Amino acid sequence: MKVVIIGGGIAGLTQGIFLKNMGYDVTVFERSSKVQTRGHGFLMNGEGLKYLKSLLKVIPNKKVDLFNLKRPNNEDLIKIILDDWYCLKRVDLIDFLVSFYDSETLKFGYEFSHFENSGDHVDSVVFNNGMIIKGDLFIGADGSNSMVRKSLFGETNYSPIEVKEV
């Protein structure tokens, strides 16, 4: 079965590795011209990290034992001692995940345009560079401003609340 993943970030790369390990023919298509490592780190508890390690063997991480949220004047707002929590830097995780791919299975410069249907199902994806890729399963992992989601479901009305990644 040929799996086409649209989006080469953490979600797309990780899903591709899981499916490759299960024997699927996987190719990841990323719209950028190179690996995008910009972004924040994130916290993961030990149970989640243990699960990832069972599938990916080694995940670069650092143990975190304190969560501290401060007011703009540097006054402590929240201080929580953490047990079994780890920080993963996006750059380290992306570099690690990319190491599972080669130039045939991770392709850059493929910005999603639309899907083409054959009867009642999608049989190929069309990219803005003119490439048409056939597949059996298509996974949209193209982020919060997903063009895949927009093409399938229309515009998304987001809440007016501003959210910042920490």
C-alpha positions as CSV (number, residue, x, y, z in Angstrom):
1,M,0.0,0.0,0.0
2,K,1.4,3.4,-1.0
3,V,1.0,6.1,1.7
4,V,1.4,9.8,0.8
5,I,2.0,12.1,3.8
6,I,1.5,15.8,3.1
7,G,3.6,17.7,5.6
8,G,7.1,17.1,6.8
9,G,6.9,18.4,10.4
10,I,6.9,16.3,13.6
11,A,3.5,14.7,13.0
12,G,4.1,13.8,9.3
13,L,7.6,12.5,9.9
14,T,6.6,10.5,13.0
15,Q,3.6,9.0,11.3
16,G,5.7,8.0,8.3
17,I,8.2,6.2,10.5
18,F,5.4,4.3,12.3
19,L,3.9,3.2,8.9
20,K,7.3,2.3,7.4
21,N,8.0,0.1,10.4
22,M,4.7,-1.6,9.7
23,G,5.8,-2.3,6.1
24,Y,4.0,0.4,4.2
25,D,5.5,2.2,1.2
26,V,5.7,5.8,2.6
27,T,6.7,9.1,1.0
28,V,6.5,12.4,2.9
29,F,6.0,15.6,0.9
30,E,7.0,18.9,2.5
31,R,6.2,22.4,1.0
32,S,9.4,24.0,2.2
33,S,12.6,23.7,0.3
34,K,14.5,22.3,3.3
35,V,13.9,20.8,6.8
36,Q,12.2,23.4,9.0
37,T,13.7,23.1,12.5
38,R,12.5,26.5,13.8
39,G,10.1,26.3,16.7
40,H,9.9,25.8,20.5
41,G,10.6,22.8,22.6
42,F,7.8,21.0,24.4
43,L,7.3,18.9,27.4
44,M,6.4,15.3,27.4
45,N,5.7,13.0,30.4
46,G,7.8,9.9,30.9
47,E,5.0,7.6,29.8
48,G,4.7,9.3,26.4
49,L,8.5,9.4,26.0
50,K,8.6,5.7,26.9
51,Y,6.1,4.9,24.2
52,L,8.0,6.9,21.6
53,K,11.3,5.3,22.5
54,S,9.7,1.8,22.1
55,L,8.9,2.8,18.5
56,L,11.9,5.0,17.6
57,K,14.5,3.7,20.1
58,V,16.3,7.0,20.9
59,I,14.7,10.4,21.4
60,P,16.9,13.3,22.3
61,N,15.6,14.9,25.5
62,K,16.4,16.5,28.8
63,K,14.8,15.9,32.2
64,V,12.7,18.8,33.5
65,D,11.9,19.0,37.2
66,L,10.4,22.4,37.7
67,F,7.6,24.3,35.9
68,N,7.7,28.0,36.8
69,L,5.3,30.6,35.4
70,K,6.2,34.2,36.2
71,R,4.3,37.6,35.9
72,P,5.9,40.3,33.7
73,N,7.4,41.8,36.9
74,N,9.2,38.4,37.6
75,E,6.9,37.5,40.5
76,D,6.2,33.7,40.6
77,L,2.6,33.0,39.5
78,I,2.9,29.2,39.4
79,K,5.6,26.9,40.6
80,I,5.2,23.1,40.2
81,I,7.8,20.4,41.0
82,L,7.7,18.0,38.1
83,D,8.4,14.2,38.3
84,D,9.1,12.2,35.2
85,W,8.8,15.0,32.6
86,Y,11.2,15.7,29.7
87,C,11.9,18.6,27.4
88,L,12.4,17.9,23.7
89,K,13.9,20.7,21.5
90,R,12.1,20.8,18.1
91,V,15.4,21.1,16.2
92,D,16.8,17.9,17.9
93,L,13.6,16.0,17.3
94,I,13.2,17.0,13.7
95,D,16.9,16.2,12.9
96,F,16.4,12.9,14.6
97,L,13.2,12.1,12.7
98,V,14.7,13.2,9.3
99,S,17.5,10.7,9.8
100,F,15.0,7.9,9.1
101,Y,14.5,9.2,5.5
102,D,16.4,9.5,2.3
103,S,15.8,11.7,-0.8
104,E,13.3,9.2,-2.2
105,T,11.1,9.1,0.9
106,L,11.2,12.7,2.0
107,K,10.7,15.3,-0.7
108,F,10.9,19.0,-0.4
109,G,9.3,21.8,-2.5
110,Y,5.9,20.1,-2.7
111,E,3.2,22.6,-1.7
112,F,-0.3,21.0,-1.7
113,S,-2.8,22.2,-4.3
114,H,-5.7,19.7,-4.4
115,F,-6.8,16.1,-4.6
116,E,-8.0,14.3,-7.7
117,N,-10.8,11.9,-7.4
118,S,-11.5,8.7,-9.3
119,G,-15.1,7.9,-8.9
120,D,-15.9,8.0,-5.1
121,H,-12.4,8.1,-3.8
122,V,-9.2,10.2,-3.9
123,D,-6.5,8.6,-6.0
124,S,-3.9,11.3,-6.3
125,V,-2.6,14.6,-4.9
126,V,-1.6,17.5,-7.0
127,F,1.1,19.9,-5.9
128,N,1.7,23.5,-7.0
129,N,4.9,22.4,-8.7
130,G,2.8,20.4,-11.2
131,M,3.6,17.0,-9.7
132,I,0.7,14.5,-9.4
133,I,1.3,11.7,-7.0
134,K,-0.9,8.6,-6.9
135,G,-1.4,6.8,-3.7
136,D,-3.7,4.4,-1.7
137,L,-3.8,6.4,1.5
138,F,-3.3,10.2,1.9
139,I,-2.5,11.7,5.3
140,G,-2.7,15.5,5.8
141,A,-0.1,16.6,8.4
142,D,0.4,20.1,7.2
143,G,-0.1,22.0,10.4
144,S,-2.6,24.3,12.0
145,N,-3.2,26.3,8.7
146,S,-3.8,23.1,6.9
147,M,-4.5,23.4,3.2
148,V,-5.5,19.7,3.1
149,R,-8.2,20.4,5.8
150,K,-9.3,23.6,3.9
151,S,-9.7,21.7,0.6
152,L,-11.8,19.0,2.3
153,F,-13.9,21.0,4.7
154,G,-13.6,24.6,3.7
155,E,-12.4,27.5,5.9
156,T,-11.9,27.0,9.6
157,N,-13.3,29.6,12.0
158,Y,-10.7,29.8,14.8
159,S,-11.5,31.2,18.2
160,P,-10.5,34.8,18.7
161,I,-8.4,33.8,21.7
162,E,-4.7,34.1,21.1
163,V,-2.7,31.0,21.9
164,K,1.1,30.9,22.2
165,E,3.3,27.8,22.1
166,V,5.6,27.5,25.1
